[in-house]
Amino acid sequence: MIRRLKHAVGIRFSTKALARNPGIYLRQACRRFRSLGDLLDDLTNERRITIVQIGANDGSDAIGDLIRNRSDRIEKALLIEPQCSAFDRLVARIGDRSAVVCLNAAIDRQSGERTLYSVGPHSHKQLGDSIASFNRRHVEREICHATKICSDSGMEALIASEKVRTVTLKEAAAAAGIGRPDVLVIDTEGFDAEIVRMALEAVWFPKVIQYEHKHLKRDDRFSLSETLSRHGYYLWADHADVWGLRRHNGQAELRHTNWRGNAMNVRREDEANH
């Protein structure tokens, strides 16, 4: 509520965002503020786009709004959500759109099965179903923070576990007919850094990227933002998320391309973008 009021009157200062990643926060103070919605609007005005969203929950967010309101600008979209309750609502909310694939699975380095911990169905009314992780300790911390219930017996009553299907990033994208997406959005309760690394290893450099950084370790927050900056991303942040726009080919990609023997093409792209 306080954050909405601050934004309504044009106040965007956040002590949590500053503390979590001062490098991004201080740099964004020197450039025009752009929200994720602003970046998506600009991109869809330019061309039809492809989207991959990991941790889509029930689709009540900027990506869900974009798909419903500007479906003519979506070439392909892959929405991934492992929780069955949230996935059912996601499918109902997105509706029958041929360009959109909803996948009931989790992203991991290997395909197979893993245990996912989450808030039990009987507690959804109190806590919702947005807290889900492979890491039980993370779910316990989030429930304790929200309810002040921290005892073992209390946690047993609130936490549910289920085996969920896992697929790799490349497998999921290929099954949806997506090569390298224009937009990558991640919200996986602390697994975000690992998924961004998977994307970079797959040589994905989406035009627009967003991930949740509030649950990441300090070293992961800093190394991830530095890596993306080297790849040519302008980044913005609030207390929960980091999002960015790729404006040019960065130094890290130039080194990667040099290793493959294609440096001249990347240098030409860099010169054209500058």
JONOR-V765961 format. One line per field, one symbol per residue. psi: psi as a letter, one per 20 degrees, with the letter a starting at -180 (. if undefined). burial: # if it has 24 or more other ideal C-beta (glycine too) atoms within 12 Angstrom, else .. A space follows every 10 residues. Layout:
psi->???
burial->???
This chain:
psi->gggggghhjj ojpohggghh mhgghhhhij rppprghggg ggghhgrqrq pppolicjjm ahggggghhl hijogqpoop phpgghgghg ghhhanohip pppnrqprhq qcqrppqrpq hijhhgiaki opqiohhggg gggghhijoi qghgghhhpq qqpqpqqrgg gggghikpeo qhpoppnkli jgghhggggh hjlpmqhpqq qpihjqqghg gghghgghgh jjppqrqahg qpqrpohrpr hghggghghi jkhgghgggg hhh.
burial->.......... .#.#..#..# #.###..#.. ..##.##.## ..##....## #########. ####.##..# #.######## #######.## #.##..#.## ########.. ...#.##### ..#...#.## ######.### .##....... ....#..### .#.####### ###..#.#.# ########## ######.### .#.####### ######...# #..##.#### ########## ########## .###..#... .....#.... ....
